[in-house]
């Protein structure tokens, strides 16, 4: 029977995805910031956006002051 240390840590060379490599880029054409594994993102219509502002622009939202 193995104790809890019998297997050891996973071998980093066996990992298929590197945390340093981007997994995608922001779908907003004006931004295109790299998106890395573990980043908080918004998905809309199959695309990833790095900020809520980028998502709003993709949906056609316009920033303005109320009453204008």
PDB file of N, H, CA, C and O in Angstrom:
ATOM      1  N   UNK A   1       0.843  -1.186   0.000  1.00  0.00           N
ATOM      2  CA  UNK A   1       0.000   0.000   0.000  1.00  0.00           C
ATOM      3  C   UNK A   1       0.886   1.247   0.000  1.00  0.00           C
ATOM      4  O   UNK A   1       1.843   1.341   0.770  1.00  0.00           O
ATOM      5  N   UNK A   2       0.559   2.194  -0.865  1.00  0.00           N
ATOM      6  H   UNK A   2      -0.218   2.118  -1.491  1.00  0.00           H
ATOM      7  CA  UNK A   2       1.343   3.421  -0.955  1.00  0.00           C
ATOM      8  C   UNK A   2       0.822   4.466   0.017  1.00  0.00           C
ATOM      9  O   UNK A   2      -0.380   4.581   0.255  1.00  0.00           O
ATOM     10  N   UNK A   3       1.750   5.214   0.566  1.00  0.00           N
ATOM     11  H   UNK A   3       2.726   5.120   0.373  1.00  0.00           H
ATOM     12  CA  UNK A   3       1.308   6.338   1.391  1.00  0.00           C
ATOM     13  C   UNK A   3       1.023   7.527   0.484  1.00  0.00           C
ATOM     14  O   UNK A   3       1.172   7.426  -0.734  1.00  0.00           O
ATOM     15  N   UNK A   4       0.613   8.654   1.065  1.00  0.00           N
ATOM     16  H   UNK A   4       0.492   8.736   2.054  1.00  0.00           H
ATOM     17  CA  UNK A   4       0.210   9.797   0.234  1.00  0.00           C
ATOM     18  C   UNK A   4       1.360  10.422  -0.534  1.00  0.00           C
ATOM     19  O   UNK A   4       1.127  11.211  -1.450  1.00  0.00           O
ATOM     20  N   UNK A   5       2.607  10.089  -0.181  1.00  0.00           N
ATOM     21  H   UNK A   5       2.797   9.448   0.564  1.00  0.00           H
ATOM     22  CA  UNK A   5       3.765  10.625  -0.897  1.00  0.00           C
ATOM     23  C   UNK A   5       4.342   9.615  -1.886  1.00  0.00           C
ATOM     24  O   UNK A   5       5.367   9.883  -2.513  1.00  0.00           O
ATOM     25  N   UNK A   6       3.704   8.473  -2.030  1.00  0.00           N
ATOM     26  H   UNK A   6       2.871   8.256  -1.520  1.00  0.00           H
ATOM     27  CA  UNK A   6       4.217   7.403  -2.871  1.00  0.00           C
ATOM     28  C   UNK A   6       4.278   7.736  -4.347  1.00  0.00           C
ATOM     29  O   UNK A   6       5.163   7.251  -5.052  1.00  0.00           O
ATOM     30  N   UNK A   7       3.357   8.550  -4.829  1.00  0.00           N
ATOM     31  H   UNK A   7       2.637   8.944  -4.257  1.00  0.00           H
ATOM     32  CA  UNK A   7       3.339   8.882  -6.247  1.00  0.00           C
ATOM     33  C   UNK A   7       4.175  10.099  -6.571  1.00  0.00           C
ATOM     34  O   UNK A   7       4.723  10.175  -7.671  1.00  0.00           O
ATOM     35  N   UNK A   8       4.296  11.029  -5.692  1.00  0.00           N
ATOM     36  H   UNK A   8       3.851  10.967  -4.798  1.00  0.00           H
ATOM     37  CA  UNK A   8       5.071  12.233  -5.951  1.00  0.00           C
ATOM     38  C   UNK A   8       4.301  13.238  -6.788  1.00  0.00           C
ATOM     39  O   UNK A   8       3.128  13.042  -7.106  1.00  0.00           O
ATOM     40  N   UNK A   9       4.977  14.302  -7.131  1.00  0.00           N
ATOM     41  H   UNK A   9       5.930  14.460  -6.873  1.00  0.00           H
ATOM     42  CA  UNK A   9       4.379  15.375  -7.926  1.00  0.00           C
ATOM     43  C   UNK A   9       4.360  14.993  -9.399  1.00  0.00           C
ATOM     44  O   UNK A   9       5.193  14.202  -9.842  1.00  0.00           O
ATOM     45  N   UNK A  10       3.410  15.551 -10.174  1.00  0.00           N
ATOM     46  H   UNK A  10       2.734  16.193  -9.814  1.00  0.00           H
ATOM     47  CA  UNK A  10       3.405  15.257 -11.616  1.00  0.00           C
ATOM     48  C   UNK A  10       4.648  15.823 -12.298  1.00  0.00           C
ATOM     49  O   UNK A  10       5.173  16.864 -11.903  1.00  0.00           O
ATOM     50  N   UNK A  11       5.098  15.126 -13.314  1.00  0.00           N
ATOM     51  H   UNK A  11       4.672  14.280 -13.634  1.00  0.00           H
ATOM     52  CA  UNK A  11       6.271  15.555 -14.067  1.00  0.00           C
ATOM     53  C   UNK A  11       5.890  16.723 -14.968  1.00  0.00           C
ATOM     54  O   UNK A  11       5.033  16.569 -15.838  1.00  0.00           O
ATOM     55  N   UNK A  12       6.516  17.906 -14.775  1.00  0.00           N
ATOM     56  H   UNK A  12       7.212  18.031 -14.068  1.00  0.00           H
ATOM     57  CA  UNK A  12       6.157  19.064 -15.608  1.00  0.00           C
ATOM     58  C   UNK A  12       6.422  18.847 -17.102  1.00  0.00           C
ATOM     59  O   UNK A  12       5.798  19.497 -17.941  1.00  0.00           O
ATOM     60  N   UNK A  13       7.336  17.944 -17.433  1.00  0.00           N
ATOM     61  H   UNK A  13       7.842  17.416 -16.751  1.00  0.00           H
ATOM     62  CA  UNK A  13       7.632  17.687 -18.838  1.00  0.00           C
ATOM     63  C   UNK A  13       6.518  16.899 -19.518  1.00  0.00           C
ATOM     64  O   UNK A  13       6.434  16.883 -20.746  1.00  0.00           O
ATOM     65  N   UNK A  14       5.665  16.246 -18.736  1.00  0.00           N
ATOM     66  H   UNK A  14       5.734  16.259 -17.739  1.00  0.00           H
ATOM     67  CA  UNK A  14       4.568  15.479 -19.302  1.00  0.00           C
ATOM     68  C   UNK A  14       3.333  16.334 -19.566  1.00  0.00           C
ATOM     69  O   UNK A  14       2.403  15.878 -20.232  1.00  0.00           O
ATOM     70  N   UNK A  15       3.308  17.551 -19.063  1.00  0.00           N
ATOM     71  H   UNK A  15       4.063  17.921 -18.523  1.00  0.00           H
ATOM     72  CA  UNK A  15       2.163  18.422 -19.290  1.00  0.00           C
ATOM     73  C   UNK A  15       2.096  18.810 -20.756  1.00  0.00           C
ATOM     74  O   UNK A  15       3.109  19.161 -21.361  1.00  0.00           O
ATOM     75  N   UNK A  16       0.896  18.747 -21.325  1.00  0.00           N
ATOM     76  H   UNK A  16       0.073  18.462 -20.833  1.00  0.00           H
ATOM     77  CA  UNK A  16       0.744  19.056 -22.749  1.00  0.00           C
ATOM     78  C   UNK A  16       0.533  20.544 -22.984  1.00  0.00           C
ATOM     79  O   UNK A  16       0.914  21.061 -24.034  1.00  0.00           O
ATOM     80  N   UNK A  17      -0.077  21.252 -22.009  1.00  0.00           N
ATOM     81  H   UNK A  17      -0.386  20.832 -21.156  1.00  0.00           H
ATOM     82  CA  UNK A  17      -0.321  22.684 -22.170  1.00  0.00           C
ATOM     83  C   UNK A  17       0.590  23.463 -21.243  1.00  0.00           C
ATOM     84  O   UNK A  17       0.658  23.178 -20.047  1.00  0.00           O
ATOM     85  N   UNK A  18       1.273  24.421 -21.777  1.00  0.00           N
ATOM     86  H   UNK A  18       1.218  24.652 -22.748  1.00  0.00           H
ATOM     87  CA  UNK A  18       2.142  25.267 -20.974  1.00  0.00           C
ATOM     88  C   UNK A  18       1.346  26.467 -20.470  1.00  0.00           C
ATOM     89  O   UNK A  18       0.642  27.099 -21.257  1.00  0.00           O
ATOM     90  N   UNK A  19       1.436  26.801 -19.178  1.00  0.00           N
ATOM     91  H   UNK A  19       2.008  26.288 -18.539  1.00  0.00           H
ATOM     92  CA  UNK A  19       0.682  27.942 -18.662  1.00  0.00           C
ATOM     93  C   UNK A  19       1.160  29.278 -19.218  1.00  0.00           C
ATOM     94  O   UNK A  19       0.444  30.275 -19.128  1.00  0.00           O
ATOM     95  N   UNK A  20       2.367  29.309 -19.794  1.00  0.00           N
ATOM     96  H   UNK A  20       2.948  28.499 -19.866  1.00  0.00           H
ATOM     97  CA  UNK A  20       2.895  30.565 -20.332  1.00  0.00           C
ATOM     98  C   UNK A  20       2.362  30.880 -21.722  1.00  0.00           C
ATOM     99  O   UNK A  20       2.423  32.030 -22.158  1.00  0.00           O
ATOM    100  N   UNK A  21       1.841  29.882 -22.424  1.00  0.00           N
ATOM    101  H   UNK A  21       1.792  28.948 -22.070  1.00  0.00           H
ATOM    102  CA  UNK A  21       1.370  30.097 -23.786  1.00  0.00           C
ATOM    103  C   UNK A  21      -0.075  30.572 -23.776  1.00  0.00           C
ATOM    104  O   UNK A  21      -0.890  30.049 -23.016  1.00  0.00           O
ATOM    105  N   UNK A  22      -0.408  31.555 -24.608  1.00  0.00           N
ATOM    106  H   UNK A  22       0.253  31.980 -25.226  1.00  0.00           H
ATOM    107  CA  UNK A  22      -1.804  32.008 -24.672  1.00  0.00           C
ATOM    108  C   UNK A  22      -2.692  30.928 -25.281  1.00  0.00           C
ATOM    109  O   UNK A  22      -2.263  30.153 -26.135  1.00  0.00           O
ATOM    110  N   UNK A  23      -3.945  30.899 -24.818  1.00  0.00           N
ATOM    111  H   UNK A  23      -4.293  31.528 -24.124  1.00  0.00           H
ATOM    112  CA  UNK A  23      -4.900  29.928 -25.363  1.00  0.00           C
ATOM    113  C   UNK A  23      -5.785  30.557 -26.430  1.00  0.00           C
ATOM    114  O   UNK A  23      -6.400  29.849 -27.228  1.00  0.00           O
ATOM    115  N   UNK A  24      -5.851  31.889 -26.445  1.00  0.00           N
ATOM    116  H   UNK A  24      -5.351  32.464 -25.797  1.00  0.00           H
ATOM    117  CA  UNK A  24      -6.682  32.601 -27.418  1.00  0.00           C
ATOM    118  C   UNK A  24      -6.337  34.083 -27.333  1.00  0.00           C
ATOM    119  O   UNK A  24      -5.474  34.486 -26.553  1.00  0.00           O
ATOM    120  N   UNK A  25      -7.015  34.884 -28.137  1.00  0.00           N
ATOM    121  H   UNK A  25      -7.716  34.557 -28.770  1.00  0.00           H
ATOM    122  CA  UNK A  25      -6.884  36.337 -28.025  1.00  0.00           C
ATOM    123  C   UNK A  25      -8.275  36.940 -27.995  1.00  0.00           C
ATOM    124  O   UNK A  25      -9.235  36.335 -28.472  1.00  0.00           O
ATOM    125  N   UNK A  26      -8.377  38.130 -27.436  1.00  0.00           N
ATOM    126  H   UNK A  26      -7.597  38.621 -27.048  1.00  0.00           H
ATOM    127  CA  UNK A  26      -9.654  38.821 -27.331  1.00  0.00           C
ATOM    128  C   UNK A  26     -10.237  38.992 -28.737  1.00  0.00           C
ATOM    129  O   UNK A  26      -9.532  39.390 -29.664  1.00  0.00           O
ATOM    130  N   UNK A  27     -11.521  38.689 -28.885  1.00  0.00           N
ATOM    131  H   UNK A  27     -12.094  38.365 -28.132  1.00  0.00           H
ATOM    132  CA  UNK A  27     -12.170  38.757 -30.195  1.00  0.00           C
ATOM    133  C   UNK A  27     -12.463  40.184 -30.642  1.00  0.00           C
ATOM    134  O   UNK A  27     -12.853  40.399 -31.789  1.00  0.00           O
ATOM    135  N   UNK A  28     -12.283  41.161 -29.759  1.00  0.00           N
ATOM    136  H   UNK A  28     -11.966  40.986 -28.826  1.00  0.00           H
ATOM    137  CA  UNK A  28     -12.473  42.559 -30.128  1.00  0.00           C
ATOM    138  C   UNK A  28     -11.300  42.982 -31.020  1.00  0.00           C
ATOM    139  O   UNK A  28     -10.147  42.948 -30.589  1.00  0.00           O
ATOM    140  N   UNK A  29     -11.593  43.377 -32.253  1.00  0.00           N
ATOM    141  H   UNK A  29     -12.529  43.404 -32.603  1.00  0.00           H
ATOM    142  CA  UNK A  29     -10.543  43.742 -33.209  1.00  0.00           C
ATOM    143  C   UNK A  29      -9.686  44.915 -32.742  1.00  0.00           C
ATOM    144  O   UNK A  29      -8.527  45.021 -33.143  1.00  0.00           O
ATOM    145  N   UNK A  30     -10.226  45.792 -31.911  1.00  0.00           N
ATOM    146  H   UNK A  30     -11.168  45.706 -31.585  1.00  0.00           H
ATOM    147  CA  UNK A  30      -9.469  46.935 -31.410  1.00  0.00           C
ATOM    148  C   UNK A  30      -8.562  46.561 -30.243  1.00  0.00           C
ATOM    149  O   UNK A  30      -7.677  47.338 -29.882  1.00  0.00           O
ATOM    150  N   UNK A  31      -8.761  45.399 -29.651  1.00  0.00           N
ATOM    151  H   UNK A  31      -9.480  44.768 -29.944  1.00  0.00           H
ATOM    152  CA  UNK A  31      -8.008  44.994 -28.455  1.00  0.00           C
ATOM    153  C   UNK A  31      -7.012  43.876 -28.775  1.00  0.00           C
ATOM    154  O   UNK A  31      -5.801  44.094 -28.733  1.00  0.00           O
ATOM    155  N   UNK A  32      -7.507  42.706 -29.088  1.00  0.00           N
ATOM    156  H   UNK A  32      -8.490  42.529 -29.123  1.00  0.00           H
ATOM    157  CA  UNK A  32      -6.723  41.514 -29.414  1.00  0.00           C
ATOM    158  C   UNK A  32      -5.671  41.166 -28.351  1.00  0.00           C
ATOM    159  O   UNK A  32      -4.587  40.687 -28.687  1.00  0.00           O
ATOM    160  N   UNK A  33      -5.988  41.405 -27.067  1.00  0.00           N
ATOM    161  H   UNK A  33      -6.868  41.794 -26.794  1.00  0.00           H
ATOM    162  CA  UNK A  33      -5.101  41.043 -25.960  1.00  0.00           C
ATOM    163  C   UNK A  33      -5.035  39.521 -25.854  1.00  0.00           C
ATOM    164  O   UNK A  33      -6.042  38.839 -26.044  1.00  0.00           O
ATOM    165  N   UNK A  34      -3.851  38.991 -25.552  1.00  0.00           N
ATOM    166  H   UNK A  34      -3.033  39.545 -25.398  1.00  0.00           H
ATOM    167  CA  UNK A  34      -3.705  37.560 -25.381  1.00  0.00           C
ATOM    168  C   UNK A  34      -4.473  37.103 -24.149  1.00  0.00           C
ATOM    169  O   UNK A  34      -4.492  37.793 -23.130  1.00  0.00           O
ATOM    170  N   UNK A  35      -5.098  35.952 -24.245  1.00  0.00           N
ATOM    171  H   UNK A  35      -5.082  35.391 -25.072  1.00  0.00           H
ATOM    172  CA  UNK A  35      -5.837  35.336 -23.143  1.00  0.00           C
ATOM    173  C   UNK A  35      -5.089  34.073 -22.743  1.00  0.00           C
ATOM    174  O   UNK A  35      -4.800  33.211 -23.573  1.00  0.00           O
ATOM    175  N   UNK A  36      -4.777  33.982 -21.438  1.00  0.00           N
ATOM    176  H   UNK A  36      -5.011  34.683 -20.764  1.00  0.00           H
ATOM    177  CA  UNK A  36      -4.025  32.850 -20.914  1.00  0.00           C
ATOM    178  C   UNK A  36      -4.919  31.947 -20.081  1.00  0.00           C
ATOM    179  O   UNK A  36      -5.961  32.370 -19.581  1.00  0.00           O
ATOM    180  N   UNK A  37      -4.502  30.712 -19.941  1.00  0.00           N
ATOM    181  H   UNK A  37      -3.655  30.369 -20.347  1.00  0.00           H
ATOM    182  CA  UNK A  37      -5.244  29.739 -19.147  1.00  0.00           C
ATOM    183  C   UNK A  37      -5.445  30.291 -17.732  1.00  0.00           C
ATOM    184  O   UNK A  37      -4.496  30.737 -17.088  1.00  0.00           O
ATOM    185  N   UNK A  38      -6.673  30.255 -17.268  1.00  0.00           N
ATOM    186  H   UNK A  38      -7.444  29.893 -17.790  1.00  0.00           H
ATOM    187  CA  UNK A  38      -6.993  30.735 -15.931  1.00  0.00           C
ATOM    188  C   UNK A  38      -7.456  32.181 -15.886  1.00  0.00           C
ATOM    189  O   UNK A  38      -7.936  32.634 -14.847  1.00  0.00           O
ATOM    190  N   UNK A  39      -7.325  32.927 -16.996  1.00  0.00           N
ATOM    191  H   UNK A  39      -6.935  32.559 -17.840  1.00  0.00           H
ATOM    192  CA  UNK A  39      -7.799  34.319 -17.042  1.00  0.00           C
ATOM    193  C   UNK A  39      -9.323  34.358 -16.957  1.00  0.00           C
ATOM    194  O   UNK A  39     -10.007  33.453 -17.437  1.00  0.00           O
ATOM    195  N   UNK A  40      -9.838  35.408 -16.347  1.00  0.00           N
ATOM    196  H   UNK A  40      -9.283  36.143 -15.958  1.00  0.00           H
ATOM    197  CA  UNK A  40     -11.284  35.636 -16.326  1.00  0.00           C
ATOM    198  C   UNK A  40     -11.667  36.239 -17.670  1.00  0.00           C
ATOM    199  O   UNK A  40     -11.126  37.269 -18.071  1.00  0.00           O
ATOM    200  N   UNK A  41     -12.603  35.595 -18.367  1.00  0.00           N
ATOM    201  H   UNK A  41     -13.043  34.758 -18.042  1.00  0.00           H
ATOM    202  CA  UNK A  41     -13.023  36.053 -19.696  1.00  0.00           C
ATOM    203  C   UNK A  41     -14.543  36.001 -19.799  1.00  0.00           C
ATOM    204  O   UNK A  41     -15.220  35.415 -18.953  1.00  0.00           O
ATOM    205  N   UNK A  42     -15.057  36.618 -20.841  1.00  0.00           N
ATOM    206  H   UNK A  42     -14.508  37.094 -21.527  1.00  0.00           H
ATOM    207  CA  UNK A  42     -16.478  36.557 -21.165  1.00  0.00           C
ATOM    208  C   UNK A  42     -16.606  35.904 -22.530  1.00  0.00           C
ATOM    209  O   UNK A  42     -15.875  36.246 -23.459  1.00  0.00           O
ATOM    210  N   UNK A  43     -17.548  34.953 -22.653  1.00  0.00           N
ATOM    211  H   UNK A  43     -18.142  34.676 -21.898  1.00  0.00           H
ATOM    212  CA  UNK A  43     -17.766  34.264 -23.924  1.00  0.00           C
ATOM    213  C   UNK A  43     -19.119  34.694 -24.469  1.00  0.00           C
ATOM    214  O   UNK A  43     -20.123  34.683 -23.757  1.00  0.00           O
ATOM    215  N   UNK A  44     -19.130  35.071 -25.735  1.00  0.00           N
ATOM    216  H   UNK A  44     -18.314  35.080 -26.313  1.00  0.00           H
ATOM    217  CA  UNK A  44     -20.355  35.477 -26.412  1.00  0.00           C
ATOM    218  C   UNK A  44     -20.309  34.954 -27.835  1.00  0.00           C
ATOM    219  O   UNK A  44     -19.372  35.238 -28.580  1.00  0.00           O
ATOM    220  N   UNK A  45     -21.310  34.199 -28.204  1.00  0.00           N
ATOM    221  H   UNK A  45     -22.071  33.968 -27.599  1.00  0.00           H
ATOM    222  CA  UNK A  45     -21.422  33.676 -29.563  1.00  0.00           C
ATOM    223  C   UNK A  45     -20.165  32.901 -29.984  1.00  0.00           C
ATOM    224  O   UNK A  45     -19.756  32.962 -31.144  1.00  0.00           O
ATOM    225  N   UNK A  46     -19.558  32.173 -29.040  1.00  0.00           N
ATOM    226  H   UNK A  46     -19.890  32.123 -28.098  1.00  0.00           H
ATOM    227  CA  UNK A  46     -18.393  31.354 -29.336  1.00  0.00           C
ATOM    228  C   UNK A  46     -17.061  32.068 -29.266  1.00  0.00           C
ATOM    229  O   UNK A  46     -16.018  31.425 -29.384  1.00  0.00           O
ATOM    230  N   UNK A  47     -17.060  33.400 -29.075  1.00  0.00           N
ATOM    231  H   UNK A  47     -17.907  33.923 -28.979  1.00  0.00           H
ATOM    232  CA  UNK A  47     -15.828  34.172 -28.994  1.00  0.00           C
ATOM    233  C   UNK A  47     -15.517  34.527 -27.547  1.00  0.00           C
ATOM    234  O   UNK A  47     -16.419  34.625 -26.715  1.00  0.00           O
ATOM    235  N   UNK A  48     -14.215  34.720 -27.247  1.00  0.00           N
ATOM    236  H   UNK A  48     -13.482  34.640 -27.922  1.00  0.00           H
ATOM    237  CA  UNK A  48     -13.778  35.114 -25.911  1.00  0.00           C
ATOM    238  C   UNK A  48     -13.379  36.582 -25.905  1.00  0.00           C
ATOM    239  O   UNK A  48     -12.767  37.079 -26.851  1.00  0.00           O
ATOM    240  N   UNK A  49     -13.736  37.266 -24.824  1.00  0.00           N
ATOM    241  H   UNK A  49     -14.234  36.862 -24.056  1.00  0.00           H
ATOM    242  CA  UNK A  49     -13.413  38.686 -24.641  1.00  0.00           C
ATOM    243  C   UNK A  49     -12.720  38.863 -23.294  1.00  0.00           C
ATOM    244  O   UNK A  49     -13.142  38.283 -22.294  1.00  0.00           O
ATOM    245  N   UNK A  50     -11.657  39.662 -23.269  1.00  0.00           N
ATOM    246  H   UNK A  50     -11.314  40.133 -24.082  1.00  0.00           H
ATOM    247  CA  UNK A  50     -10.849  39.810 -22.061  1.00  0.00           C
ATOM    248  C   UNK A  50     -11.473  40.770 -21.048  1.00  0.00           C
ATOM    249  O   UNK A  50     -11.194  40.671 -19.853  1.00  0.00           O
ATOM    250  N   UNK A  51     -12.298  41.680 -21.502  1.00  0.00           N
ATOM    251  H   UNK A  51     -12.525  41.760 -22.473  1.00  0.00           H
ATOM    252  CA  UNK A  51     -12.930  42.659 -20.616  1.00  0.00           C
ATOM    253  C   UNK A  51     -14.398  42.781 -20.981  1.00  0.00           C
ATOM    254  O   UNK A  51     -14.797  42.508 -22.113  1.00  0.00           O
ATOM    255  N   UNK A  52     -15.191  43.194 -20.011  1.00  0.00           N
ATOM    256  H   UNK A  52     -14.867  43.416 -19.091  1.00  0.00           H
ATOM    257  CA  UNK A  52     -16.604  43.416 -20.260  1.00  0.00           C
ATOM    258  C   UNK A  52     -16.795  44.526 -21.294  1.00  0.00           C
ATOM    259  O   UNK A  52     -17.740  44.489 -22.081  1.00  0.00           O
ATOM    260  N   UNK A  53     -15.906  45.502 -21.290  1.00  0.00           N
ATOM    261  H   UNK A  53     -15.138  45.532 -20.650  1.00  0.00           H
ATOM    262  CA  UNK A  53     -15.962  46.588 -22.268  1.00  0.00           C
ATOM    263  C   UNK A  53     -15.796  46.055 -23.696  1.00  0.00           C
ATOM    264  O   UNK A  53     -16.473  46.516 -24.614  1.00  0.00           O
ATOM    265  N   UNK A  54     -14.903  45.093 -23.877  1.00  0.00           N
ATOM    266  H   UNK A  54     -14.353  44.718 -23.131  1.00  0.00           H
ATOM    267  CA  UNK A  54     -14.694  44.493 -25.203  1.00  0.00           C
ATOM    268  C   UNK A  54     -15.942  43.736 -25.652  1.00  0.00           C
ATOM    269  O   UNK A  54     -16.324  43.796 -26.821  1.00  0.00           O
ATOM    270  N   UNK A  55     -16.570  43.031 -24.727  1.00  0.00           N
ATOM    271  H   UNK A  55     -16.261  42.982 -23.778  1.00  0.00           H
ATOM    272  CA  UNK A  55     -17.804  42.321 -25.044  1.00  0.00           C
ATOM    273  C   UNK A  55     -18.903  43.301 -25.420  1.00  0.00           C
ATOM    274  O   UNK A  55     -19.629  43.074 -26.388  1.00  0.00           O
ATOM    275  N   UNK A  56     -19.037  44.387 -24.670  1.00  0.00           N
ATOM    276  H   UNK A  56     -18.447  44.572 -23.884  1.00  0.00           H
ATOM    277  CA  UNK A  56     -20.069  45.385 -24.950  1.00  0.00           C
ATOM    278  C   UNK A  56     -19.883  45.979 -26.351  1.00  0.00           C
ATOM    279  O   UNK A  56     -20.859  46.187 -27.072  1.00  0.00           O
ATOM    280  N   UNK A  57     -18.642  46.250 -26.730  1.00  0.00           N
ATOM    281  H   UNK A  57     -17.849  46.081 -26.143  1.00  0.00           H
ATOM    282  CA  UNK A  57     -18.391  46.789 -28.075  1.00  0.00           C
ATOM    283  C   UNK A  57     -18.786  45.786 -29.151  1.00  0.00           C
ATOM    284  O   UNK A  57     -19.320  46.164 -30.194  1.00  0.00           O
ATOM    285  N   UNK A  58     -18.526  44.515 -28.899  1.00  0.00           N
ATOM    286  H   UNK A  58     -18.093  44.207 -28.052  1.00  0.00           H
ATOM    287  CA  UNK A  58     -18.886  43.478 -29.875  1.00  0.00           C
ATOM    288  C   UNK A  58     -20.400  43.372 -30.032  1.00  0.00           C
ATOM    289  O   UNK A  58     -20.895  43.013 -31.101  1.00  0.00           O
ATOM    290  N   UNK A  59     -21.129  43.683 -28.970  1.00  0.00           N
ATOM    291  H   UNK A  59     -20.727  43.974 -28.102  1.00  0.00           H
ATOM    292  CA  UNK A  59     -22.587  43.616 -29.013  1.00  0.00           C
ATOM    293  C   UNK A  59     -23.198  44.901 -29.566  1.00  0.00           C
ATOM    294  O   UNK A  59     -24.414  45.001 -29.727  1.00  0.00           O
ATOM    295  N   UNK A  60     -22.345  45.881 -29.853  1.00  0.00           N
ATOM    296  H   UNK A  60     -21.357  45.800 -29.722  1.00  0.00           H
ATOM    297  CA  UNK A  60     -22.833  47.130 -30.432  1.00  0.00           C
ATOM    298  C   UNK A  60     -23.183  48.203 -29.412  1.00  0.00           C
ATOM    299  O   UNK A  60     -23.772  49.223 -29.771  1.00  0.00           O
ATOM    300  N   UNK A  61     -22.829  47.989 -28.135  1.00  0.00           N
ATOM    301  H   UNK A  61     -22.351  47.161 -27.843  1.00  0.00           H
ATOM    302  CA  UNK A  61     -23.127  48.985 -27.107  1.00  0.00           C
ATOM    303  C   UNK A  61     -22.239  50.215 -27.312  1.00  0.00           C
ATOM    304  O   UNK A  61     -21.096  50.108 -27.757  1.00  0.00           O
ATOM    305  N   UNK A  62     -22.785  51.375 -26.978  1.00  0.00           N
ATOM    306  H   UNK A  62     -23.713  51.462 -26.617  1.00  0.00           H
ATOM    307  CA  UNK A  62     -22.073  52.636 -27.110  1.00  0.00           C
ATOM    308  C   UNK A  62     -22.046  53.314 -25.752  1.00  0.00           C
ATOM    309  O   UNK A  62     -23.079  53.438 -25.094  1.00  0.00           O
ATOM    310  N   UNK A  63     -20.856  53.756 -25.328  1.00  0.00           N
ATOM    311  H   UNK A  63     -20.017  53.654 -25.863  1.00  0.00           H
ATOM    312  CA  UNK A  63     -20.734  54.465 -24.056  1.00  0.00           C
ATOM    313  C   UNK A  63     -21.106  55.932 -24.254  1.00  0.00           C
ATOM    314  O   UNK A  63     -20.626  56.589 -25.178  1.00  0.00           O
ATOM    315  N   UNK A  64     -21.967  56.433 -23.371  1.00  0.00           N
ATOM    316  H   UNK A  64     -22.357  55.899 -22.620  1.00  0.00           H
ATOM    317  CA  UNK A  64     -22.392  57.818 -23.456  1.00  0.00           C
ATOM    318  C   UNK A  64     -22.920  58.278 -22.097  1.00  0.00           C
ATOM    319  O   UNK A  64     -23.081  57.466 -21.185  1.00  0.00           O
ATOM    320  N   UNK A  65     -23.183  59.552 -21.964  1.00  0.00           N
ATOM    321  H   UNK A  65     -23.052  60.211 -22.705  1.00  0.00           H
ATOM    322  CA  UNK A  65     -23.766  60.077 -20.747  1.00  0.00           C
ATOM    323  C   UNK A  65     -25.284  60.081 -20.899  1.00  0.00           C
ATOM    324  O   UNK A  65     -25.813  60.327 -21.983  1.00  0.00           O
ATOM    325  N   UNK A  66     -25.969  59.807 -19.801  1.00  0.00           N
ATOM    326  H   UNK A  66     -25.540  59.608 -18.920  1.00  0.00           H
ATOM    327  CA  UNK A  66     -27.440  59.758 -19.832  1.00  0.00           C
ATOM    328  C   UNK A  66     -28.006  61.117 -20.247  1.00  0.00           C
ATOM    329  O   UNK A  66     -27.510  62.159 -19.819  1.00  0.00           O
ATOM    330  N   UNK A  67     -29.023  61.101 -21.064  1.00  0.00           N
ATOM    331  H   UNK A  67     -29.426  60.254 -21.412  1.00  0.00           H
ATOM    332  CA  UNK A  67     -29.663  62.328 -21.512  1.00  0.00           C
ATOM    333  C   UNK A  67     -29.116  62.858 -22.813  1.00  0.00           C
ATOM    334  O   UNK A  67     -29.653  63.834 -23.337  1.00  0.00           O
ATOM    335  N   UNK A  68     -28.079  62.269 -23.359  1.00  0.00           N
ATOM    336  H   UNK A  68     -27.643  61.476 -22.934  1.00  0.00           H
ATOM    337  CA  UNK A  68     -27.495  62.755 -24.627  1.00  0.00           C
ATOM    338  C   UNK A  68     -28.104  62.034 -25.805  1.00  0.00           C
ATOM    339  O   UNK A  68     -27.741  62.306 -26.949  1.00  0.00           O
TER     340      UNK A  68
END
